[in-house]
Amino acid sequence: MSAHGTPIPMTAYASGPLTGEAHVPGDKSISHRSLILGAMAVGETKISGLLEGQDVLDTAKAMQAFGAEVTNHGGGNWSVKGVGVGGFAEPDNVIDCGNSGTGVRLIMGAMATCPITVTFTGDASLNKRPMARVTDPIALFGAQSVGRSGGRLPMTIVGAAEPTPVRYTVPMPSAQVKSAVLLAGLNVPGETVVIEKEATRDHTERMLAGFGAEISTVETEEGRVITLKGQPELKPQDITVPRDPSSAAFPVCAALLVPGSDVLIPNIGLNPTRAGLFTTLREMGADLTYENERVEGGEPMADLRAKYSPNMKGITVPPERAASMIDEYPVLSVVAANATGDTVMRGVKELRVKESDRIDAMAKGLRANGVEVEEGDDWWIVKGLGAGNVPGGATCETHLDHRIAMSFLVGGLCSQKPISVDDGGAIATSFPIFETLISGLGGKIERT
């Protein structure tokens, strides 16, 4: 069953060359944060290029429920009139975050140090995901939470009336947890300190600084130490959202795999905490180049050009790179299936608790389509068959996971027989134009 209604089965067929420009949606991570920090600023924040996928729209609705004035001006242009740090009002109803783990965890952090009570829920997929990783650290500020067994949604959080500052070491590489703690720290007197042993995406730190928060990052023997001074008055910003590198991964990989392809993907964010997939693909021998490299709004960007690359080789992906490409391992596994030799991926246990158990889902789907996969708790190995040698022909379960659905559809564009997914409905949460974009390049994906 789709997260948003009737299942939408889809099938991808072997296609001719993919050519042209692929204009992917705005970055989902930055879109979420733009709305949340805009709601915590005093004055009007203007946002252009916002991703209008369901995940981000659910965050926009949540900010309205907390008292911010959120307006859609059309064409990806939005504005947020904020209520200031600590100014969130208590919502009248339950906050439904749909499919978005990022949305719910960041919002939990942002409200945890406000004296309000909020109940959160989500779709069937989100309600299975672990929330203790956020409720544990926000409890240190004084927030209380009551949820289902295993720390799952639906969950009610009672914000701390008199929050105290926290020094917190993130137990696993997670930008969501780090960001939740930092957002909670905004409404706390004194300094909140977050320590991460492995660097994760730093959009929150960059954006906090842009909004006028006093925040510093120092590399130490403990790891990356981030210090935030609480109770600033955040100043509204004009934000241009870069195009999402996680969405760009799909047309990039499709172009590398479909014979004769040459695709340009403009304006992609290349934040070093997000660009691990592109580094990995180039190490495998992909014809992937960066054009027009530049910095906009504090974020590095470039136009990516991807060309058919039939001679890619399997590699061992460094475990320390996992945090910078955690969402891209599913589509990387499809590339690996079409490379020669083994691609080894370790240090990826976070994939077990995403929208689905992504290692299990991809392993089962790849095996059904004739690819050998080995797996463990935090590793997996895809045994590549070489370009064009994946048999295909199977239908894969998506488990309401947008990235699983898109990854197998990319695989179907270059397999010997079509590859189907049982439900592509979740794709709308992050990449609502995926089908039309791939079709516009020359790929064949049908709703079946």
ROMARTI-813698 format. One record per atom (N, C-alpha, C): x, y, z; residue in one letter. Coordinates in steps of 0.2 Angstrom, whole numbers, plus 2048, in hexadecimal, padded with zeros to 3 digits. Atoms other than C-alpha are relative to their C-alpha. Example, Ala and Ser with C-alpha at 12.3 -4.5 7.8 and 13.67 -1.06 7.14 Angstrom:
% ROMARTI-813698
8047FA800A/83E7EA827A/804806800A/7FC7FA7FFS/8447FB824S/7FC805803S/
This chain:
% ROMARTI-813698
8047FA800M/800800800M/804806800M/7FC7FA801S/8078117FBS/7FF804807S/8017FB7FAA/80A81E809A/7FA8047FFA/8057FB801H/7FD829801H/7FA7FE7FCH/806803804G/7F081D7FAG/8017FA7FDG/800806804T/7EE8107EDT/8077FF7FET/7F9802803P/7FF8077E8P/8008027F9P/7FF7FE807I/80680E7D8I/8067FB7FDI/7FA804803P/8107FF7CFP/8038047FAP/7FC7FD806M/81D8057C3M/8057FB7FDM/7FB805804T/8287FC7B6T/8058057FCT/7FB7FC804A/8388037AEA/8037FB7FBA/7FE804806Y/83E7FC79DY/8078027FEY/7FA7FE804A/84F7FC794A/7FF8057FBA/8027FA804S/85080D78CS/8068017FCS/7FB7FE805G/85A81577EG/804806804G/7FB7FB7FCP/867823783P/7FB805803P/8027FB7FDL/86282F790L/8048077FFL/7FC7FA802T/86684178AT/7FC806803T/8037FA7FEG/86285378FG/802802807G/7FF7FD7F9E/86185D7A0E/7FB7FD804E/8048037FAA/85A8557B0A/800806805A/8017FB7FBH/8538637BBH/7FD7FD806H/8038047FAV/85185A7CCV/7FE805805V/8037FC7FBP/8478617DAP/806803805P/7FC7FD7FBG/84E86C7E8G/8027FB805G/7FD8057FBD/8598647F6D/7FB7FF806D/8058017FAK/84D85C803K/803802806K/7FD7FE7F9S/85985E812S/7FF808801S/7FF7F97FFI/85B87180FI/7F98037FFI/8077FE800S/84887380BS/7FD7FF806S/8038007FAH/84386C81BH/803805805H/7FD7FC7FBR/84F876825R/7FF8087FER/8037F9802S/84A88681BS/7FA802804S/8077FF7FDL/838884821L/801801808L/8008007F9I/83D880833I/803806803I/7FC7FA7FDL/84A88E836L/7FC8067FEL/8047FA802G/83F89A82CG/7FA801805G/8058007FBA/831896839A/803802807A/7FD7FE7FAM/83D899847M/804807800M/7FE7F9801A/8438AA840A/7FB805802A/8047FA7FFV/83C8BB843V/7FF8047FAV/8017FD806G/8358C2833G/7FF7FB7FAG/802804806E/8338BB821E/8067FD7FDE/7FB804804T/83E8AE81AT/7FD7FE7F9T/802802807K/83D8AC807K/8047FA7FDK/7FD806802I/84189B7FFI/7FE7FF7F9I/801802807S/8438977EDS/8037F97FES/7FE807802G/8458867E5G/7FF7FB805G/8028057FBL/83D87D7F4L/7FD7FA7FCL/802806802L/83A86B7F1L/7F87FF802L/8078007FEE/8278697F0E/7FE7F8800E/8028077FEG/8278567F4G/7FC800806G/8048017FAQ/81B84F801Q/803801806Q/7FC8007FAD/82884E80ED/801808802D/7FF7F97FFV/82C86180DV/7F9803801V/8067FD800L/81A86680BL/7FD7FE807L/8028027F9D/81685C81CD/804805805D/7FC7FB7FCT/824867824T/7FD807800T/8037F9801A/81C87781DA/7F9800804A/8068007FCK/80B872825K/801800807K/7FF8007F9A/81386E835A/802807803A/7FE7FA7FEM/81B87F836M/7FA805801M/8067FC7FFQ/80A887833Q/7FD7FE806Q/8048027FAA/80387D841A/804802806A/7FC7FD7FAF/81188484DF/7FF808800F/8017F8800G/80B896848G/8048047FBG/7FD7FC805A/81689B83AA/7FC8017FAA/8047FF806E/80F8A282AE/8047FE7FAE/7FC803806V/81489781BV/7FC8017FAV/8047FE806T/80F89D80AT/8047FD7FAT/7FD803806N/8128947F9N/7FE8057FBN/8017FB805H/8148A17ECH/8007FD7F9H/7FF804807G/8168947DDG/8078007FEG/7FA801804G/82488E7D3G/8067FF805G/7FB8027FBG/82E8887E3G/802806804G/7FF7FA7FCN/82D8997EBN/7FC800806N/8038017FAW/8288997FDW/802806805W/7FE7FC7FAS/8288A580CS/7FE7FE806S/8028027F9V/8288A281EV/801806805V/8007FA7FBK/8238B082BK/8017FC807K/7FF8047FAG/82B8A983BG/7FE803806G/8037FE7F9V/8268A984DV/806801805V/7FA7FF7FCG/8388AA854G/8027FA804G/7FE8067FCV/84289E85EV/7FC800807V/8048017FAG/83889786CG/7F88027FFG/8067FD801G/82889E864G/7FB7FB7FDG/804805803F/82088E85EF/7F9800805F/8068017FCA/80D88D863A/7FE7F9800A/802807800E/80587D868E/7FB7FE7FBE/805801805P/7FD875859P/7F97FD802P/8078037FED/7EA871859D/7FF7F97FFD/801807802N/7EC860851N/8077FC800N/7FA804801V/7F885284FV/8048027FAV/7FB7FE806I/808856844I/8017F97FCI/7FF806804D/808849836D/8068027FBD/7FA7FF804C/81984882EC/8017FB7FAC/801805806G/81483B821G/8067FB800G/7FA804801N/82483281BN/806802802N/7FA7FC7FFS/83183E821S/8037FF807S/7FC8017FAG/83D83882EG/804807801G/7FD7FA7FFT/84784882BT/7FB805803T/8047FB7FDG/83885382EG/7FE7FF807G/8038017F9V/83184B83EV/806801805V/7FB7FF7FBR/84284A846R/803807801R/7FE7F9800L/84785C842L/7FB804804L/8057FC7FCI/836862848I/8007FE807I/8008027F9M/837858858M/805804804M/7FA7FC7FCG/84886185CG/7FE807800G/8027F9800A/841872857A/7FB802806A/8057FF7FBM/832870863M/8027FE807M/7FE8037FAA/83B867871A/801804806A/7FE7FC7FAT/84087687BT/7FB806800T/8067FC7FFC/82F87F879C/7FB7FD805C/8058027FBP/82287E887P/7F97FE7FDP/806802804I/81687587BI/8007F8800I/801808801T/80F863879T/7FE7FF7F9T/801801807V/80F85C868V/8007F87FFV/801807802T/80984B861T/8027FF7F8T/7FE802807F/812844851F/7FE7F97FEF/801806803T/80D837845T/8038007F9T/7FE800807G/811831833G/7FD7FB7FDG/803806804D/80D824826D/8037FA803D/7FF8067FEA/80F812828A/8087FE801A/7F9801800S/822812824S/803804806S/7FD7FC7FBL/82682182FL/7FF7FE807L/8028027F9N/81D81A83EN/8047F9802N/7FC8057FEK/82980B83EK/807802801K/7F97FE7FFR/83981583FR/801802807R/7FF7FF7F9P/84281884FP/801807801P/8007F97FEM/840829858M/804801806M/7FC7FF7F9A/84A825868A/8068047FEA/7FA7FC801R/85982C85FR/7FF807801R/8017F97FFV/85183D860V/7FD801807V/8037FF7F9T/84683B870T/8057FF806T/7FB8017FBD/85583587AD/804807801D/7FC7FA7FFP/860845877P/7FB806802P/8047FB7FEI/851851878I/7FD800808I/8018007F9A/84D84A889A/805803805A/7FB7FD7FCL/85D85088FL/7FF808801L/8027F9800F/85686288CF/7FB801805F/8068007FBG/84785D897G/7FA7FF7FCG/806802804A/83B858889A/7FE7F9802A/8028077FEQ/83084988DQ/7FC7FD7FAQ/803803806S/82983D880S/7FD7F9802S/8038077FFV/81D82E880V/7FD7FE7F9V/802803807G/81B823870G/7FE7F9801G/801807800R/81881286BR/8067FC802R/7FB8047FFS/82380386FS/8068017FBS/7FA7FF805G/835805868G/8018077FEG/7FF7F9802G/834818868G/7FD8027FAG/8037FF807R/828818859R/7FA805801R/8067FC801L/81B824853L/7FA7FC800L/8017F97FEP/80E82A857P/803801807P/7FC7FE7FAM/817833865M/7FE807802M/8017F97FDT/813842870T/806802804T/7FA7FD7FCI/82184D876I/7FD807804I/8017FA7FCV/81F85A884V/807804800V/7FA7FC800G/82C868881G/802802807G/7FD7FE7FAA/83786D88FA/7FE808802A/8027F97FEA/83087D898A/806804802A/7FA7FD7FDE/8418818A0E/8067FC7FDE/7FB805803P/84E878894P/807802802P/7F97FF7FET/860876899T/8057FE7FAT/7FC802806P/86F87688DP/8037F9801P/7FE807801V/876865887V/8078007FDV/7FA802804R/88785E882R/7FE7F97FER/803806803Y/88284F877Y/8057FD7FBY/7FC804806T/88D84286DT/7FB7FC7FCT/804804804V/88383B85FV/8027F97FFV/7FD8077FFP/884828861P/8017FD7F9P/7FF803807M/88282584EM/8008067FBM/7FF7FB805P/88682F83EP/7F98027FEP/8077FF802S/87583883CS/7FF808800S/8027F9800A/87284A836A/7FA802803A/8077FE7FDQ/86084983CQ/801801807Q/7FF7FF7F8V/86584684EV/804806802V/7FC7FA7FEK/87385384EK/7FB8067FFK/8047FA801S/86785F846S/7FA801805S/8058007FBA/85985B852A/802803807A/7FD7FD7FAV/86485F861V/8028077FFV/7FF7F9801L/86A86F859L/7FA805800L/8067FC800L/859875856L/7FD801807L/8027FF7FAA/854871867A/804805804A/7FB7FB7FCG/86387B86EG/7FF8077FEG/8017F9802L/85D88B865L/7FC803806L/8057FD7FBN/85088E873N/8037FE807N/7FD8017F9V/85C88A882V/805805801V/7FB7FC7FEP/86689688CP/8077FD800P/7F98037FFG/87989388BG/8027FC7F9G/7FE803806E/88288887EE/7FE7F8800E/801807801T/87D877877T/8057FE7FCT/7FA803803V/88B86C871V/7FE7F97FDV/801806803V/88985E865V/8077FD7FDV/7FA803802I/897852861I/7FF7FA7FCI/801806804E/897846852E/8077FD7FEE/7FA803801K/8A583A850K/8017FF7F8K/7FF800807E/8A283983DE/7FC8057FDE/8047FA803A/89D848833A/7FA7FE7FCA/806801804T/88B84882CT/7FF8077FCT/8027FA804R/883855820R/7FF806805R/8007FA7FCD/885866827D/7FB8067FED/8057FA802H/876870820H/7FE804806H/8037FC7FAT/86F874831T/805805803T/7FB7FB7FDE/88087C837E/8008067FBE/7FF7FA805R/882886827R/7FA805800R/8067FC801M/87088C827M/7FF804807M/8007FC7FAL/87089083AL/804806800L/7FB7FA800A/87F89B837A/7FD8067FBA/8037FB805G/8768A3828G/7FA804803G/8057FD7FDF/8678A7833F/802804806F/7FE7FB7FBG/8728B083FG/8027FD807G/7FE8037FAA/8758A384DA/808800801A/7F98007FEE/8868A2856E/8027F9800E/7FF807800I/88C891851I/8077FF7FEI/7F9801802S/89E88A850S/8017F87FFS/7FE807801T/8A587984AT/8087FF800T/7F98017FFV/8B6873850V/8017F87FFV/7FE807800E/8BF86284BE/8057FF806E/7FC8027FAT/8C685A85BT/8017F8800T/7FF807800E/8CC849860E/7F97FC802E/8068037FFE/8BA846866E/7FC7FF7FAE/804800806G/8B3849855G/7FF8087FEG/8027FA802R/8AA85884ER/7FC803805R/8037FD7FAV/8A586485CV/7FC8067FEV/8057FA802I/896870858I/7FD803806I/8037FD7FAT/89287D864T/7FB8067FET/8067FB802L/882888863L/7FE804806L/8037FB7FAK/87E89786EK/7F98017FFK/807800800G/86C896873G/7FD807800G/8047FA800Q/85E8A3871Q/8028067FCQ/7FF7FA805P/8638AD862P/7FA8027FDP/8057FE804E/8588B7858E/8027FF7F9E/7FE802807L/8588AF847L/7FD8057FBL/8027FB804K/8588BB839K/7FD7FD7F9K/803803806P/84D8B7829P/8058007FBP/7FB800805Q/8568B281AQ/7FC7FF7F9Q/802802807D/8548B0807D/8047FA7FED/7FD807801I/85889E803I/7FF7FE7F9I/801804806T/85B8967F2T/8027F9801T/7FF8077FFV/85A8847F4V/8047FC7FAV/7FD803805P/86787A7EAP/7FC7FA7FEP/803806802R/86186B7E0R/8037FA804R/7FF8057FBD/86185B7EAD/8057FB7FDD/7FB805803P/8718507E7P/7FD7F9801P/8038077FFS/8678417EES/7FB7FE7FAS/804801806S/85A8437E0S/8048007FAS/7FC800806A/8678477D3A/8047F97FFA/7FD806801A/86E8367D7A/7FD7FB7FBA/803805805F/86182D7CDF/8018027F9F/7FE7FF807P/8638367BCP/8077FF7FFP/7F8802801V/8768357BFV/8017F97FFV/7FE807800C/8768237C2C/7FC7FD7F9C/803802806A/8698207B4A/8048017FAA/7FC7FE806A/8748297A7A/8067FC800A/7FA804800L/88381F7ADL/7FF7F97FDL/802807801L/87A80F7AAL/7FD7FE7F9L/804801806V/87081179AV/8048027FAV/7FC7FF805P/87A80F78AP/7FF8077FCP/8007FA804G/87E820780G/7FE806804G/8027FB7FCS/87882B78ES/805806801S/7FC7FA7FED/87E83D791D/7FB805803D/8057FC7FCV/87484779EV/804805804V/7FE7FA7FCL/8778587A6L/7FB801806L/8057FF7FAI/87085A7B8I/803807803I/7FD7F97FEP/87286D7BCP/7FF801807P/8017FD7F9N/8748767CDN/7FF7FB806N/8018057FBI/8778677D8I/805802806I/7FC7FF7FAG/87D86A7EAG/8057FB801G/7FA8047FFL/88E8637EDL/803801807L/7FE8007F9N/88F865800N/8047FA801N/7FC8067FFP/89E85A804P/7FD7FA805P/8038057FCT/893851811T/7FA7FD7FDT/805803803R/88784C804R/8027FD7F9R/7FE802807A/8918487F4A/8047FA800A/7FC807800G/8988377F9G/7FF7FC7FAG/801805806L/88F82E7EBL/8048027FAL/7FD7FE806F/8968397DDF/8087FE800F/7F98027FFT/8A88367E4T/8007F87FFT/800807801T/8A48237E5T/7FF7FE7F8T/802802807L/89D8227D3L/8078027FCL/7FA7FE804R/8AD82B7CCR/8057FB802R/7FB8057FEE/8B881F7D6E/7FE7F97FCE/802806804M/8AE8117CDM/8028007F9M/7FE7FF807G/8B38187BCG/7FA8047FCG/8057FD803A/8A38227B9A/8028067FCA/7FE7FA804D/8A48307ABD/7FB805803D/8047FB7FDL/89D83D7B7L/804806802L/7FC7FA7FFT/8A384F7B7T/7FC805803T/8037FA7FDY/8A085F7C0Y/8028067FBY/7FF7FA804E/89D86F7B6E/7FD806803E/8027F97FDN/89B8817BBN/8007FF808N/8008007F9E/8A087E7CDE/800807803E/8017F97FDR/89B88C7D9R/7FE7FF807R/8038007F9V/8958917EAV/7FA805800V/8067FC7FFE/8838977EDE/7FD7FF807E/8038017FAG/87C89B7FEG/8047FC805G/7FC8047FBG/88B893807G/8007F97FEG/800807802E/8888837FEE/8037FF7F9E/7FC801806P/89487C7F0P/7FB7FD7FBP/804803805M/88B8787E0M/8037FF7F9M/7FE801807A/88E8727CEA/7FB7FD7FCA/804804805D/88686B7BED/8047FA7FFD/7FD807801L/8898587BDL/7FE7FE7F9L/802803806R/88B8507ACR/8027F9801R/7FF8077FFA/88983D7ACA/7FF7FD7F9A/800804806K/88D83279DK/8007F9801K/800807800Y/88B820799Y/8077FD802Y/7F98037FES/8998167A2S/8007F9801S/801807800P/89980479DP/8067FC804P/7FA8047FDN/8AA8007A6N/801801807N/7FF7FF7F9M/8A78047B8M/8017F9804M/7FD8057FCK/8AF7F97C5K/7FD800807K/8028007F9G/8A97F37D6G/806803804G/7FA7FD7FBI/8B37FC7E5I/7FD7FE807I/8028007F8T/8B37FB7F8T/7FF808801T/8027F97FEV/8AA80B7FDV/802801807V/7FD7FF7FAP/8B381380CP/7FA801805P/8057FF7FBP/8A881181CP/7FF807802P/8007FA7FEE/8AC822821E/7FC8057FBE/8047FC805R/8A3829811R/7F97FE801R/807802800A/893821816A/7FB806802A/8057FB7FEA/88B83081FA/7FF8057FAA/8017FB806S/88E83B80FS/7FC7FD7FAS/804803806M/88482F804M/7FB7FA803M/8048057FDI/879825810I/7F97FE7FCI/806801804D/869828805D/8017FD7F9D/7FF802807E/8728237F5E/8027F97FFE/7FE807801Y/8778117F9Y/7FC7FC7FCY/804804804P/86880A7F1P/8018007F9P/7FF800807V/86B8117E0V/8077FF7FEV/7FA802801L/87D80E7E2L/8017F97FFL/800807801S/8797FC7E4S/7FE7FE7F9S/803802807V/8707FC7D3V/8068027FBV/7FA7FF804V/8808047CBV/8057FA801V/7FB8057FEA/88B7F77D4A/7FE7F97FCA/802806804A/8807E97CCA/8028007F9A/7FE7FF807N/8857F07BBN/8078017FFN/7F97FF801A/8977F27BFA/8037F9800A/7FD807800T/8A47E47BET/8047FF807T/7FD8027FAG/8A97DC7CEG/7FC802806G/8047FF7FAD/8A47DE7E0D/801808803D/8007F97FDT/89F7EF7E8T/7FE7FE807T/8008027F9V/8A17EE7FBV/7FE806804V/8037FA7FDM/8977FA806M/8007FE808M/8008017F9R/89B7FA819R/7FE806804R/8027FA7FCG/896805828G/7F98037FEG/8077FD803V/884807821V/7FA7FD804V/8068037FCK/879800830K/7FB805800K/8057FB800E/87081082FE/7FA7FF7FAE/804802805L/86880981FL/7FA7FC802L/8058047FDR/85F7FD82AR/7FA803803R/8057FD7FCV/85480A832V/7FE8067FCV/8027FA804K/850816823K/7F87FF7FFK/807801802E/83E81781BE/7FF7F8800E/801807800S/841804819S/8077FD802S/7F98037FFD/84F7F881DD/8037FF7F9D/7FE7FF807R/8587FD80DR/8057FB7FER/7FC805802I/8657F080DI/7FC7FA7FFI/804806801D/8587E280FD/7FC8017F9D/8047FF806A/84D7EA802A/8048007F9A/7FC800806M/85A7ED7F5M/8037F97FEM/7FD807801A/8627DC7F8A/7FB7FB7FDA/805804803K/8527D37F5K/7FE8017F9K/8017FE806G/84E7DD7E6G/8057FE7FBG/7FA801804L/85F7DB7DEL/8007F87FEL/800808801R/85F7C87E1R/7FA7FE7FBR/805802804A/84E7C77D9A/8018017F9A/7FE7FE806N/8557CF7CAN/8067FD7FDN/7FA803803G/8647C47C8G/806802803G/7FA7FD7FEV/8717CD7D2V/8027FC807V/7FE8037FAE/87B7C47E0E/802806805E/7FF7FB7FAV/87B7CE7F1V/8027FC806V/7FF8027F9E/8837CA802E/7FF806804E/8027FB7FCE/87E7D3811E/8027FE807E/8008017F9G/8817D6824G/7FD805803G/8047FB7FDD/87B7E1831D/8028077FED/7FE7FA802D/8857F082BD/8048007FAD/7FC800806W/88C7EB81BW/7FC7FC7FAW/803804805W/8877E480AW/8058007FAW/7FC800806I/8907DF7FAI/7FC7FE7FAI/803801807V/8897E07E8V/8057FD7FBV/7FC803805K/8917D47DCK/7FE8027F9K/8027FD806G/8917DD7CCG/8007FB7FAG/801804806L/88C7D57BBL/8038037FAL/7FE7FD806G/8937E27AFG/7FB8047FDG/8057FC803A/88A7EF7A5A/7FB7FC7FBA/805803804G/87A7E979EG/7FE7F9801G/8008077FFN/87B7D87A5N/7FB7FE806N/8058027FBV/86E7D97B3V/7F97FD7FDV/805803804P/8607CD7AEP/7F9804801P/8077FC7FFG/8517D77B6G/7FA7FB800G/806804801G/83F7D17B4G/7FC7FF806G/8038017FAA/83A7D27C6A/7FC806803A/8037FA7FDT/82E7DD7D0T/803800808T/7FD7FF7F9C/8367E47E0C/7FB804805C/8047FD7FBE/82E7E97F0E/803807802E/7FD7F97FET/8317FC7F5T/7FF801807T/8017FF7F9H/82A7FB807H/7FF808801H/8017F97FFL/82480D805L/806805800L/7F97FC7FFD/836813802D/8018037F9D/7FF7FD806H/8388207F4H/8077FE7FDH/7F9802803R/84B81C7F1R/8007F97FER/800806802I/84880A7F0I/7FC7FF7F9I/804800807A/83A80D7E2A/8048037FBA/7FC7FD806M/8458197D8M/8067FC7FEM/7FA804801S/85580E7DAS/7FE7FA7FBS/802805804F/84C7FF7D2F/7FE8027F9F/8027FE807L/8448097C4L/8068027FCL/7FA7FE803V/8558107C0V/8037F97FDV/7FD806802G/85B7FE7BFG/7FC7FD7FAG/804803806G/84D7F97B3G/8018047FAG/7FE7FD806L/8538067A7L/8067FD7FCL/7FA803803C/8627FC7A3C/8017F8800C/7FF8077FFS/85E7EA7A7S/7FD7FC7FAS/802804806Q/85A7DC79BQ/7F97FF7FFQ/808800800K/8487DA7A0K/7FE806805K/8037FA7FCP/83D7E87A8P/8007FE807P/8008007F9I/83E7EB7BBI/7FA804802I/8067FD7FES/82E7EF7C4S/801801808S/8017FF7F9V/82A7F67D5V/7F97FF802V/8078027FED/81A7F17DFD/7FD807801D/8037F97FED/8178047E4D/805805800D/7FC7FA801G/81F8147DEG/7FD806803G/8047FA7FDG/81381F7E8G/805804804G/7FC7FC7FBA/8208247F5A/8058047FCA/7FC7FC804I/82B82C7E7I/7FE807801I/8037FA7FFA/82083B7E9A/803804806A/7FE7FD7FAT/82783E7FAT/8078057FFT/7FA7FD801S/8388447F3S/8018037F9S/7FE7FF807F/8388447E0F/7FA8007FCF/806800803P/8278487DAP/8008007F8P/7FF7FF807I/82D84B7C8I/8047FA7FDI/7FB805802F/83883B7C7F/7FD7FD7F9F/802804806E/82D8327BAE/8018047FAE/8007FC806T/82B8417AET/8078027FFT/7F97FE802L/83E8467B0L/8037FA7FCL/7FC806804I/8448347ABI/7FD7FF7F9I/803800807S/83783479DS/8028057FBS/7FD7FA804G/83D845797G/8077FF7FDG/7F9802803L/84F83E795L/8007FA7FBL/800806805G/84982F78BG/7FF7F9804G/8018067FCG/846822799G/7F97FE800G/807802800K/837817799K/7FE7FD807K/8038027F9I/82E8157AAI/7F88017FFI/808800800E/81B8107AAE/7FD7FF806E/8048037FBR/80E80F7B7R/7FC7FA7FER/803807802T/8087FD7B6T/7FB7FE804T/
